[in-house]
Amino acid sequence: MARVVIVKLGGSVITDKSKPYSYRSDVVSALAEEIASSDEKVLVVHGGGSFGHTVARQQGISSEEAATSAGAVSKTREAMRELNGLLSKTLIENKLFPYTFTPFDAVVKAGKRPVSLWLRGLLKLGLTPVTFGDVILTPSGFKIFSGDLMVLELAKILEPERCVFALDADGVYEEGTRVIIPELSPSQVKKVQIRPGEDATGGMKLKLDAAAKIAALGPKVCFVSGYRRNEFSKALKGLEFYGTTVRS
Ligand code: IP8
């Protein structure tokens, strides 16, 4: 089977982060059309945007701060499920067949088979596996597990051809400018200066850390604008695109 491409649809792309619960169906439709018309076997991970992060902020839960109430856990997860429902509907409208899974599903449903074989089985049947950042129980309480870290974990088991992060920026900029850095090695990534964002996870810094780790494993990582469907499509297909590539 063709090698897999993992696509991370950033929360700032698929929702309007300035307005709580504002889903961008037009943007997701355009990206879904590009995925459907490519020959790639694509697994989608999506972020929380103005659904998961809005609720997480209200409830005081993040990747650092543990939830102090059971309600915070349920409400944040519910917001993610709501966004996932909207996104799945848009994927179906654009001729994709999403199969949403959680890390727990993956372990249980794969049974005795490795999770990678289970996921490849779904892809072979024409399904698009979809998952998202979640609230997980850690030794120090319930915290947010970012979709960016899901991409890293999936890259470890699936050995994808490449990972494509669709962002609300054109890629990684040179410090204090709008000049795109076309290529970075994992060690150069560590030197990139990033201003902290407002996410309940780590924003661009976390994406870059995950990208450096993925690239060190082998697959290249593409940072491309989720608003430029042609550039997204090129990155998806492994062609030259306007954005940043992280590779070893
Ligand atoms: O937007 C966040 O995922 P991310 C998931 O990929 C939640 O960091 C639960 C807010």
Residues whose N, C-alpha, C, O or C-beta is under 5 A from the ligand:
A	BS01	IP8	G11 H46 G47 G48 G49 G52 H53 A56 T76 M80 G133 D134 V135 I144 F145 S146 G147 D148 T201
